[in-house]
Amino acid sequence: MASPAKLDKDQVLVERKSSARVLTLNRPKQLNALSFYMVSKLLEIFHDDEGNPDVKLIVLKGNGRAFCAGGDVAAVANDARGGDWRFGAIFFDTEYKMNYLMATYSKPQVSILNGIVMGGGAGASMHGRFRVVTEKTVFAMPETALGLFPDVGASYYLSRLAGFFGEYVGLTGARLDGAEMLACGLATHFVPSSKLSSLEESLCKVETSDPAIVSAIIDKYSEQPSLKKDSVYHRMDIINKCFSRKTVEDILYSLETEAMSKADSWISATVETLKKASPTSLKVFLRLIREGRLLGVGQCLVYEYRIVCHILQGHHSKDFFEVF
Ligand SMILES: CC(C)(COP(=O)(O)OP(=O)(O)OC[C@H]1O[C@@H](n2cnc3c(N)ncnc32)[C@H](O)[C@@H]1OP(=O)(O)O)[C@@H](O)C(=O)NCCC(=O)NCCSC(=O)/C=C/c1ccc(O)cc1
């Protein structure tokens, strides 16, 4: 039988293919949910490869039907029930450092998002230079339903989306597909999943860190997907109208006013989702994304870290402890 250390080691598969570092998140049964070992290992590898002139780019992907379904919520439940809040704080400290390193990295990171990308999985990919989606990609930041808030730098990268789409995505936890991610800028390329192995082969032949050259390679496999007829992207006017309001109460009031003037199941479902979420989480994230617009990624992560430590200690709300 494999020793526990060996099992941990297998959670991130590390390969060198010519000048490319290829990293595979490898907990497929848990949808590659991030353990403390995984965030520590990713931080260590990214750190080491930054100074390694033989590594020109990093490819990050997931084994199985997910890229990554977020932080390991099973482990969180153990910590939350009677554990020491500092274990959670150490997890987030390491994870946010990894997010920061990815956001400021000197070499291109190509994330292959061929499946579920949620919470911490978004943090491990959105800060990198290239985010490749497919027809199988499902993206969401589901934290407001869990008594947390969209973190891992979401107050930075969601606040950079056009209009108030970031507010919509972060507050409601709405799921986006690959075409929607490309349309709003969360993804840089759409590549059909059938072409991913050829794409990876080409990326592994790259001898440079020049993003223009890497981009041109991915372009060769890319397609322009069509948005579905019922895509939320066609609702940008109402999203901007309602989610630009100053407070969570105003956003809800504005959606409810819209619902009164037209029968639209999307509006009522959105209202219901917001009402089921943690009110504290909604307010925290709205404030964060509004302030995040004017901050750098490092400052956003520092704010998020301070807030998550309060949540772990149950200072302002116990919603997180009710869910886990
Ligand atoms: C919509 C999903 C992604 C897929 O649904 P599905 O296709 O019906 O698949 P399953 O739900 O059956 O999931 C397959 C298996 O993967 C497991 N899994 C699926 N996500 C996970 C997962 N994040 N973790 C740990 N097992 C999982 C899930 O429990 C299940 O295990 P098992 O019942 O043993 O087969 C669904 O799994 C889902 O909602 N997952 C949770 C997504 C989520 O909330 N992510 C966490 C965001 S919050 C966050 O990152 C914070 C972390 C945190 C960290 C440290 C702290 O101290 C405090 C907080």
The ligand as a Tripos MOL2 file, in Angstrom:
@<TRIPOS>MOLECULE
LIG
   59    62     1     0     0
SMALL
NO_CHARGES

@<TRIPOS>ATOM
      1 C1        -20.7890   21.4540   -8.9270 C.3       1 LIG1
      2 C2        -19.6860   20.4880   -8.4870 C.3       1 LIG1
      3 C3        -18.3220   21.1030   -8.7520 C.3       1 LIG1
      4 C4        -19.7830   19.1910   -9.3360 C.3       1 LIG1
      5 O1        -21.0160   18.5070   -9.0240 O.3       1 LIG1
      6 P1        -21.1870   16.9790   -9.4680 P.3       1 LIG1
      7 O2        -20.8550   16.8180  -10.8990 O.co2     1 LIG1
      8 O3        -22.5810   16.5650   -9.0330 O.co2     1 LIG1
      9 O4        -20.0840   16.1360   -8.6440 O.3       1 LIG1
     10 P2        -20.1080   15.8020   -7.0880 P.3       1 LIG1
     11 O5        -20.6960   16.9230   -6.2960 O.co2     1 LIG1
     12 O6        -20.7470   14.4400   -6.8800 O.co2     1 LIG1
     13 O7        -18.5500   15.7480   -6.7410 O.3       1 LIG1
     14 C5        -17.7520   14.5870   -7.0100 C.3       1 LIG1
     15 C6        -16.8910   14.3350   -5.7980 C.3       1 LIG1
     16 O8        -15.9880   15.4190   -5.6480 O.3       1 LIG1
     17 C7        -16.0810   15.9520   -4.3390 C.3       1 LIG1
     18 N1        -15.8350   17.3990   -4.3830 N.ar      1 LIG1
     19 C8        -16.3220   18.2820   -5.2610 C.ar      1 LIG1
     20 N2        -15.8920   19.5190   -4.9870 N.ar      1 LIG1
     21 C9        -15.1110   19.4020   -3.8820 C.ar      1 LIG1
     22 C10       -14.3800   20.3290   -3.1050 C.ar      1 LIG1
     23 N3        -14.3550   21.6200   -3.4040 N.pl3     1 LIG1
     24 N4        -13.6980   19.8630   -2.0240 N.ar      1 LIG1
     25 C11       -13.7150   18.5390   -1.7170 C.ar      1 LIG1
     26 N5        -14.3890   17.6290   -2.4200 N.ar      1 LIG1
     27 C12       -15.0780   18.0390   -3.4940 C.ar      1 LIG1
     28 C13       -17.5220   15.6630   -3.9320 C.3       1 LIG1
     29 O9        -17.6540   15.6970   -2.5190 O.3       1 LIG1
     30 C14       -17.7010   14.2820   -4.4980 C.3       1 LIG1
     31 O10       -17.0740   13.3320   -3.6450 O.3       1 LIG1
     32 P3        -17.7710   11.8980   -3.3250 P.3       1 LIG1
     33 O11       -19.1130   12.1960   -2.7430 O.co2     1 LIG1
     34 O12       -16.8190   11.2390   -2.3600 O.co2     1 LIG1
     35 O13       -17.8600   11.2070   -4.6610 O.co2     1 LIG1
     36 C15       -19.8960   20.1400   -6.9990 C.3       1 LIG1
     37 O14       -19.0130   19.0750   -6.6510 O.3       1 LIG1
     38 C16       -19.6250   21.2940   -6.1030 C.2       1 LIG1
     39 O15       -20.4720   22.1630   -5.9510 O.2       1 LIG1
     40 N6        -18.4250   21.3200   -5.4880 N.am      1 LIG1
     41 C17       -18.0620   22.3330   -4.5110 C.3       1 LIG1
     42 C18       -17.6100   23.6130   -5.2090 C.3       1 LIG1
     43 C19       -17.2110   24.5750   -4.1520 C.2       1 LIG1
     44 O16       -18.0280   25.0290   -3.3480 O.2       1 LIG1
     45 N7        -15.8940   24.8450   -4.0660 N.am      1 LIG1
     46 C20       -15.2880   25.5240   -2.9210 C.3       1 LIG1
     47 C21       -15.3430   27.0220   -3.0390 C.3       1 LIG1
     48 S1        -14.9270   27.7310   -1.4720 S.3       1 LIG1
     49 C22       -13.2830   27.4470   -1.2690 C.2       1 LIG1
     50 O17       -12.5930   27.1820   -2.2160 O.2       1 LIG1
     51 C23       -12.7980   27.5940    0.1310 C.2       1 LIG1
     52 C24       -11.9480   26.7360    0.6540 C.2       1 LIG1
     53 C25       -11.4510   26.8010    2.0290 C.ar      1 LIG1
     54 C26       -10.2080   26.2330    2.2940 C.ar      1 LIG1
     55 C27        -9.6620   26.2170    3.5850 C.ar      1 LIG1
     56 C28       -10.4070   26.7550    4.6750 C.ar      1 LIG1
     57 O18        -9.9250   26.6780    5.9470 O.3       1 LIG1
     58 C29       -11.6680   27.3520    4.4130 C.ar      1 LIG1
     59 C30       -12.1890   27.3550    3.1020 C.ar      1 LIG1
@<TRIPOS>BOND
     1     1     2 1
     2     2     3 1
     3     2     4 1
     4     2    36 1
     5     4     5 1
     6     5     6 1
     7     6     7 2
     8     6     8 1
     9     6     9 1
    10     9    10 1
    11    10    11 2
    12    10    12 1
    13    10    13 1
    14    13    14 1
    15    14    15 1
    16    15    16 1
    17    15    30 1
    18    16    17 1
    19    17    18 1
    20    17    28 1
    21    18    19 ar
    22    18    27 ar
    23    19    20 ar
    24    20    21 ar
    25    21    22 ar
    26    21    27 ar
    27    22    23 1
    28    22    24 ar
    29    24    25 ar
    30    25    26 ar
    31    26    27 ar
    32    28    29 1
    33    28    30 1
    34    30    31 1
    35    31    32 1
    36    32    33 2
    37    32    34 1
    38    32    35 1
    39    36    37 1
    40    36    38 1
    41    38    39 2
    42    38    40 1
    43    40    41 1
    44    41    42 1
    45    42    43 1
    46    43    44 2
    47    43    45 1
    48    45    46 1
    49    46    47 1
    50    47    48 1
    51    48    49 1
    52    49    50 2
    53    49    51 1
    54    51    52 2
    55    52    53 1
    56    53    54 ar
    57    53    59 ar
    58    54    55 ar
    59    55    56 ar
    60    56    57 1
    61    56    58 ar
    62    58    59 ar
@<TRIPOS>SUBSTRUCTURE
     1 LIG1         1 GROUP 0 **** ****
